[in-house]
């Protein structure tokens, strides 16, 4: 058993390493596995964050809580390509290294702000869903 905070921190660190590999990749054979690792890591972090939110947000506020989480993810998905495009006009490598730096700041925030609750990561039962 592990905690949501530990999974999120580990997944985001792995994603940051994968982004750094994007910047340093000299061939598609380095880039493709790094992309796969990045996708799994980010998917793990997002899924775990929603699982943690489920255990913290009161049931009557799930709509607002998950609306905020989903809205934040969509906002990032909308803004990120614009910022990346601006940065890429100078250097494509800087785009990925900047992303890795942002993820490292996220790790620090999660470690500082997210409460370690010793809640095991478990899927909700059919009755809870």
N, C-alpha and C positions, 0 to 999 in steps of 0.2 A: 504494500500500500504506500501511496505517496500523497502529497498534497497538491492542490491545484497550483499554488504559487511555485512550487518546485518544478512542476511540469512546464508551466508558462516560461519561467526563467530559462530552463534548459532548451526548450524549443526555440525561443527567441535568440539565444546564443548560437544555436546551430544555424538558424536563418541568417544571422549576421555573418557567420563564417562562410555560408554559401554565397551571400552577396559579394563578399570580398573575393571569393573564387571567380565570380562573374567578371569582376574588374581585372583580374590577373590572368584569365583564361587566354591561352594562346591558340587554342583550337576548339572546334565544336565538340571534340571528344572529352574535353574538360568541362565545357559549358553545359552539355546535356545532363550529366549526372548531378552537377551543382544545381541545375534548375529543378530536378526531381527532388533533391534533398530540401531545397528551399520550399517547394510546394508542400511537402509532407510536414516540415517544421511549422510553417505558418498555419497550415490546416490544423495541426495539433494545438497550437497556441490559441487559435480562435475558438475551436471546439471546447477546449478546457476553460476558456474565459466565460463562455456561455454556461457551461456546467457549474462553474463557481458562482456565477450570478444567480443561477437558479436556487442555490442554497442560501444566498444572502438576501435577495430581494423578496419581500413578503408576497405571498400568493396574490393578494389583491392588487399589487403593483407590477405584476409580471408584464402586462401589456406596455406600460410606460418604460419599465426597465429594459425590456428586450427591444422596444422601439428605439430607445436611446442607443443601445449597443449596435443594432443594425444600421441605424442612421449614421452613427460615427464611422462604421466600416464603409458605408457607401460614400460618405463625404470624402474619406481618404482615397477611395477608389476613383473619385471624380477629380480631386485636386492633384493627386500624385502624378498623373501623366502630364499635366500642364507644367508643374514644377520640374519634372524630369526633362521635359522638352527644352525648357529654358536652360537648365544646367548642361544638357547634352550638346547644346550649340557650342559650348566651350570644350567639353571633354566627356565622352561617354563613360569612361572609367570613373570619373568623379561622381556620376549619377549613382553607381553601385556602392562606391565607398561612402558617399553621403547617406545612402540608405542604411548601410551597416552602422554608421555612427548614430543615426536616429534610433535604430534598434538597440544599441548599447545604452542610450539614454532611457529607453523604455525598460530595459532590464533594471537599471538603477531605480526607476520609479516604482516598478512592481515590487522590488525587494524592500523599498522604503515604505510604500503606502499600503500594499495589499496585506491584509491581516492573515497570519498563518493560523488557520483554524483547526488543523489536524482532522479535517473532514476527508474521509476517503473519497476517491473519485469513483462514483458508482452511477450507473445509468438509472434514471427514474423508472419506477415500476409502472405498469399500465394504469394503475389507479391514480398515480401522482401526475401523470402526463395530461 
